[in-house]
Amino acid sequence: MEKNRFIAVQYELYSVDESGKHLREKTELTNTFTFISGFGYTLEEFEKQIVPLAAGENFCFQLKPEQAYGEIEKERILTLDRSIFQINGHFDNDHIYEGADVPMQNEDGMRLDGHVLKVTDDHVIMDFNHPLAGETLEYKGTVVVNRDATDAEIRGFISMLAPNDECDEECDHEHCGGGCGQHHHCGCGHCH
């Protein structure tokens, strides 16, 4: 696969099951999905389909779960003690509720996004599988740009991919899910 290609695509993403296709995401020409090939930023199979296409070419292809985000793994559904989600001695009802997506950090400092399945009096049950795990995906769209990336674009992309371990008083916490306040379980030290 060719590396260091600057690619922008406009697409619709569907999950596909026995009942049909369900729109999960849509980009616009004014807000394309942009990446540089060869950095592992996108799904490998997605990149294999897109990189050979020229600007202006249309695409439509499906990825099975094993080519996309894998199957749902039961061991990634965890029952956590409610006390983990306390701020100043009180449970964080503003951010921890059924259906909420919560950025967290494991003991190794790796950021994980969790989906709250249930909140009980003692526990919070969270799913750490990718939201599209277990899904067959269909991408349909158009390649808007496909050209060699400039050195500046490559440097900028590498910088964007590098983890940001520094967070100071002026951090806006956008990389933690946006304005989450004073929580302490995200990579910047401020989110669940």
C-alpha positions as CSV (number, residue, x, y, z in Angstrom):
1,M,0.0,0.0,0.0
2,E,1.3,3.4,-0.9
3,K,2.3,5.6,2.1
4,N,2.2,9.3,2.6
5,R,-0.8,10.0,0.4
6,F,-2.9,13.0,1.6
7,I,-6.5,11.8,1.2
8,A,-9.8,13.5,1.8
9,V,-13.1,11.6,1.3
10,Q,-16.8,12.4,1.6
11,Y,-18.8,9.3,2.6
12,E,-21.8,7.8,4.3
13,L,-21.2,5.0,6.7
14,Y,-23.9,2.3,7.2
15,S,-24.1,-0.6,9.5
16,V,-25.6,-3.6,7.7
17,D,-27.7,-6.3,9.2
18,E,-30.7,-8.6,8.3
19,S,-33.1,-5.7,8.6
20,G,-31.2,-3.5,6.1
21,K,-28.7,-0.6,6.1
22,H,-28.6,1.9,9.0
23,L,-26.9,5.3,8.5
24,R,-24.2,5.7,11.3
25,E,-22.2,8.6,10.1
26,K,-22.1,11.1,7.2
27,T,-19.4,13.6,6.1
28,E,-20.0,16.6,3.9
29,L,-17.9,18.2,1.2
30,T,-17.3,21.1,3.6
31,N,-16.1,18.7,6.3
32,T,-14.4,15.7,4.7
33,F,-12.6,12.9,6.4
34,T,-8.9,13.6,5.9
35,F,-5.9,11.4,6.6
36,I,-2.4,10.5,5.4
37,S,-1.9,6.9,4.4
38,G,0.4,4.5,6.1
39,F,0.1,5.8,9.7
40,G,-2.5,3.4,10.9
41,Y,-5.0,6.2,11.5
42,T,-7.8,4.5,9.6
43,L,-8.9,0.9,9.4
44,E,-6.4,-1.1,7.3
45,E,-9.1,-2.5,5.0
46,F,-10.6,1.0,4.6
47,E,-7.3,2.4,3.6
48,K,-6.6,-0.5,1.1
49,Q,-9.9,0.3,-0.7
50,I,-9.4,4.1,-0.8
51,V,-5.6,4.7,-1.4
52,P,-5.7,3.3,-5.0
53,L,-8.6,5.6,-6.0
54,A,-8.0,8.9,-7.8
55,A,-9.7,12.2,-6.8
56,G,-13.3,12.2,-8.2
57,E,-13.7,8.4,-8.1
58,N,-16.7,6.9,-6.2
59,F,-16.5,3.9,-3.9
60,C,-18.9,1.5,-2.2
61,F,-17.6,-1.4,-0.2
62,Q,-18.4,-3.4,2.9
63,L,-16.1,-4.5,5.7
64,K,-17.0,-7.5,7.9
65,P,-16.5,-7.1,11.7
66,E,-13.1,-8.8,11.5
67,Q,-12.0,-6.2,8.9
68,A,-13.4,-3.3,10.9
69,Y,-13.7,-3.1,14.7
70,G,-13.9,-6.7,15.6
71,E,-16.6,-8.7,17.3
72,I,-18.1,-7.7,20.7
73,E,-15.9,-9.0,23.5
74,K,-17.7,-9.8,26.7
75,E,-14.6,-9.2,28.8
76,R,-14.7,-5.5,27.7
77,I,-18.0,-5.1,29.5
78,L,-17.1,-4.2,33.1
79,T,-18.9,-3.6,36.3
80,L,-17.1,-0.7,38.1
81,D,-17.6,0.6,41.6
82,R,-19.7,3.7,41.7
83,S,-17.1,5.4,43.9
84,I,-14.8,5.7,40.9
85,F,-17.2,8.4,39.6
86,Q,-17.3,10.7,42.6
87,I,-16.2,14.3,42.6
88,N,-15.9,16.0,46.0
89,G,-17.7,13.1,47.6
90,H,-20.7,13.1,45.3
91,F,-21.6,10.9,42.4
92,D,-21.1,12.6,39.0
93,N,-24.7,12.5,37.8
94,D,-24.0,15.1,35.1
95,H,-21.7,12.9,33.2
96,I,-22.4,9.3,34.3
97,Y,-25.8,8.1,33.2
98,E,-27.2,5.4,31.0
99,G,-26.2,6.0,27.4
100,A,-23.4,8.4,28.2
101,D,-20.0,8.0,26.5
102,V,-17.2,8.6,28.9
103,P,-13.4,9.0,28.2
104,M,-11.4,7.0,30.8
105,Q,-7.8,5.9,31.4
106,N,-6.6,2.5,32.5
107,E,-3.8,1.8,35.0
108,D,-1.3,1.9,32.1
109,G,-2.3,5.4,31.2
110,M,-4.1,4.3,27.9
111,R,-7.2,6.2,27.1
112,L,-10.4,4.2,26.6
113,D,-13.8,5.4,25.7
114,G,-16.6,3.7,27.7
115,H,-20.3,3.6,27.1
116,V,-22.5,3.5,30.2
117,L,-24.9,0.6,29.9
118,K,-26.4,0.8,33.4
119,V,-26.1,2.8,36.7
120,T,-27.1,1.0,39.9
121,D,-26.9,2.0,43.6
122,D,-23.5,0.4,43.9
123,H,-22.1,0.0,40.3
124,V,-21.7,1.4,36.9
125,I,-21.7,-1.1,34.0
126,M,-19.7,0.1,31.1
127,D,-18.9,-1.3,27.6
128,F,-15.4,-0.6,26.4
129,N,-16.0,-2.2,23.0
130,H,-15.8,0.1,20.0
131,P,-19.3,1.4,19.3
132,L,-19.2,-0.3,15.9
133,A,-17.8,-3.7,17.1
134,G,-19.7,-6.6,15.8
135,E,-21.1,-4.6,12.8
136,T,-20.7,-5.2,9.1
137,L,-20.0,-1.7,7.7
138,E,-20.7,-0.2,4.3
139,Y,-18.8,2.9,3.1
140,K,-20.3,4.8,0.1
141,G,-18.8,8.0,-1.1
142,T,-16.3,9.9,-3.2
143,V,-12.5,10.6,-3.1
144,V,-12.2,14.3,-3.0
145,V,-8.4,14.6,-2.8
146,N,-5.7,11.9,-3.3
147,R,-2.1,13.3,-3.7
148,D,1.3,13.1,-2.2
149,A,1.4,14.7,1.2
150,T,3.8,17.5,1.8
151,D,6.5,17.3,4.4
152,A,4.6,19.9,6.5
153,E,1.4,17.9,6.3
154,I,3.2,14.7,7.4
155,R,4.8,16.6,10.3
156,G,1.5,18.0,11.3
157,F,-0.2,14.7,11.1
158,I,2.5,13.0,13.2
159,S,2.1,15.8,15.8
160,M,-1.7,15.3,15.8
161,L,-1.2,11.6,16.5
162,A,1.3,12.0,19.3
163,P,-0.3,11.7,22.8
164,N,-0.7,14.9,24.7
165,D,0.5,14.2,28.2
166,E,0.7,17.8,29.2
167,C,-2.4,19.6,30.5
168,D,-2.2,23.0,32.2
169,E,-4.6,25.5,33.7
170,E,-5.5,26.8,30.2
171,C,-6.3,23.3,28.8
172,D,-9.8,23.4,27.3
173,H,-10.2,19.7,27.7
174,E,-11.6,19.3,24.1
175,H,-9.4,16.2,23.6
176,C,-11.2,14.6,26.7
177,G,-14.7,14.9,25.3
178,G,-15.2,18.6,25.8
179,G,-15.6,20.7,28.9
180,C,-15.7,17.9,31.4
181,G,-14.5,19.9,34.3
182,Q,-12.3,18.5,37.1
183,H,-12.4,14.8,36.6
184,H,-9.3,12.7,36.8
185,H,-9.4,9.6,34.7
186,C,-8.5,10.9,31.2
187,G,-5.0,11.4,29.8
188,C,-4.9,15.1,30.6
189,G,-5.8,14.4,34.2
190,H,-9.2,15.9,34.0
191,C,-11.7,13.4,32.6
192,H,-13.3,10.2,33.8
